[in-house]
Amino acid sequence: AGGVPDISTVVVTGKPGVQITEFARTNGVDLIIVASHSPSAQDYFLGSTASRVARRAPCSVYVLR
């Protein structure tokens, strides 16, 4: 990714909140960056996927708004 050797991009399929955190756990990820948009009433502050990732992640999570 842009000539930076310790950053990579991977595409996985499935439920995002589960798959993102499972991938991070399995692969020793240091940081998850996830965007948050158009939240529903129940997840007003983060959005559903960002909220699930933040709750389940085995590492730091950076939420972009």
N, C-alpha and C positions, 0 to 999 in steps of 0.2 A: 504494500500500500504506500505509494508515493516515495519509495526508496528507504523506508524505515523498516529495518529487518525484524523488529520485535512486535510488529502490529500485523494482524491478519484479519480477513473477513471470511465468514462462513455463512452459508444459507442452510437452515434446517426447516423441516415442516412439522406441523402439529399445532397444539395449543401453545401460543406464544409464551404465556407466563410459566408454563411447565417446561417447555423445550429450551428456552433461553437459560433458565436457572440450572437445568440438568446438564446442558452443554458446559456451562461455566464450572460446575462441580466436577465433571468428568475430565475436563481439560486444564484445570488449574488456572482459570482466568483470574486476573487481578482486578479488573474493572469492567462493569457493564454500563454502556451508555444507552439510554432509552428515551425516546421522545414521549411527551404527554400532550394530548390534545382532546378537545371536545368531551370533557368528562360528563358522565351521567350523574344523576342525583346521588347514587350510592357511593360513587368514587369521585366526588366533586373536586377534591384537591389534586389528585394525580392522574386519574383515568384508569380504566380497568387493567390494561396490560402493565403499565408502569407500576401500579399499586401491587399487583401480584408479584412482579419481579422484585420490587423493593422488599416485600415481606419474605420471599423465599430464597433470595440470593445468598450464596456462600461467600460473597466478596462485596466490595464497595459498589454502589450504584449511583451513577450521575444521571439525574433526570433533567432533560432539556424541555423548556416550555416555549 
